Amino acid sequence: MSKRKRAVLEVIALGVEDAVAAEAGGADRLELVTDMAADGLTPAVETFAGIRAAVDVSLRVMLRLTDGFTAGNTDALVRAAGELRTAGADEFVLGFLDEHGGLDLDAVERIVAELDGCRWTFHRAIDRAADRDALRKQLAELPGLDAYLTAGSPAGVDDGMPVLLTEAARRGEPGYEPEVMVGGGLRLDHVPPLRAAGIDAFHIGGAARPDGWSGPVSADSVRQWRTTLDA
């Protein structure tokens, strides 16, 4: 029997201190954002550059300029993507819906064109989509998409577990090739059933911060997750 592949652990980082602690704790990848009060927006190019200089792990940079799941100013998003690419960013996180909960394909296509083949995650906008299956199939041919960050439900993993397990079982079908990366109210006790379903990617934010969002990432907290995922 082949050895189970190591699960990917992605940790939200707001700055260099977070990034260094997350890497020390065993994170494989960081999601770089600012302004968690707005659920994570695009960080400054200088923030990206400082973190890139401080750690060796993969960095996925959020492309999102306003709270909510509509794109807003797509021109500004394309510019931000270009500036980050110029600074060396090569992995991204994005995802936009229209006012009816459908995929904003125009905005996503324009930004992805600017990314020029870089790998990217479609984030938890999928959990607000009117039709998750239709959204996945609309995105199936876009270059670079290799993961969906999802809790299975807007309310979090507790509510979304049945959806997560169903989508994991469909891996490889049209629209279901990208990895299911679970995040959003994720707890350590969720890990065993998700791993048993073949899910190999996990995303944590507040779970890495014992003092909440006002405090930094704890290397010890990240290490606890790493140990659980590797068990």
Secondary structure, DSSP 4 states (H G I P E B T S, - for coil): -PPPPPPEEEEEESSHHHHHHHHHHT-SEEEE-B-GGGT-BPPPHHHHHHHHHH--SEEEEE---SSSSS---HHHHHHHHHHHHHTT--EEEE--B-TTS-B-HHHHHHHHHHHTT-EEEE-GGGGG-S-HHHHHHHHTTSTTEEEEEE-SSTT-HHHHHHHHHHHHHTTTSTT--SEEEE-SS--GGGHHHHHHTT--EEEESGGG-TTGGGSPPPHHHHHHHHHHHH-
